Amino acid sequence: MSAPPAPPPVSPESPPATPSTTAPAAGAPVPRPALDWRLRFAALSLIWGFSFLLIKVGTDGYAPFQVTLGRLLSGTAVLAVAMAVKRERLPRTARTWGHLAVAAFFLNALPFSLFAYAELTIPSTLAGICNATSPLWGMALSLVALSEDRPTRRRVAGLGLGFLGVLTVLGAWQGFSGLDLTGTAMALLASLSYPVGWIYVRRTLAGSDSSALALTGGQLFLGTVQLALITPLFTAAPKAFPLLPTLAVAALGALGTGLAVLLQYGLVTEVGPTTAQMVTYFIPVIATAAGVTVLGEQLNWNTPVGALVVLAGAALTQSRPRARRAAPAATGASVPERRH
């Protein structure tokens, strides 16, 4: 089986990069989706960008754990339907389910809950920008946990630039005044949780015989079970179901956690992970625009400026230097340039 594709930068909506075992044979025709990939790319950017607004609206009517539970329930339902249509089977081995339980905690239950709690006290715009630090955390962790990832000057520079952008967003030069440190710390911790989960999945599930859809469906199901067990311990059952927060939670799960997964895997399959991962750089821009225009959140100059620096640093950590052109062969023919 071929190695799984490199995962795109993590986001609060993205599932773990799991290997696909259903790749078409060489030369076999690949069905062309009816909707152009650029339109699906734009739809995925909008869905994930508006997710932070939906979290904020959902917490207006429900406790954070309830928002996360509802999100996972509706997201799991969407994937269950997709699996039924494609006749996919859930993993069968206890080992795989054990690894999926850990992945569900770090990639769904923990970060989803942290973002919901964070947005009780911080704007959705700040939460969206904190999420953009995930590639930075991922690069730093992969240098320690993954032997194939080697530090380079370009990646170290990107890491430093990215965290300089974080300090700009947070207004470090003015002592973080006016900033809720607890909520911001929760959002940053949620962003750190994603690469921890990605690395765990990459080390434990890369050789699984199950498809990416089956593994992700099982992961979301286990995340739902985890929240179903935790939520009653910390929150009372809701006495009412306000319309707008209920719709926000349902959309957050069905679109941002269910449909988005299907769109993402379709993009990775069609245009490759490098192009598909570019959606990450649109998420904080859309989240900021949505928070300001729809929710009326305040925006200081350092927030967009710092966000741009964060995205520049994240892009630098994901880039690869071009290989040097090899010397011409003895016959005078040039050797094609290769990329690492």
Protein Blocks (a to p, Z undefined) as FASTA:
>chain_A
ZZddddddddfkbccddddfkbccehiacdddfbdfklmmmmmmmmmmmmmmmmmmmmmm
bcfklmmmmmmmmmmmmmmmmmmmnopacdfbfklmmmmmmmmmmmmmmmmmmmmmmmmm
pcfklmmmmmmmmmmmmmmmmmmmmmklccdfklmmmmmmmmmmmmmmnommnoogoiaf
klmmmmmmmmmmmmmmmmmmmmmmmmpcbdfklmmmmmmmmmmmmmmmmmmmmpccdfbd
cfklmmmmmmmmmmmmmmmmmmmmmmmmmnojklmmmmmmmmmmmmmmmmmmmnopacdf
klmmmmmmmmmmmmmmmpccddddddddfkopacddddZZ
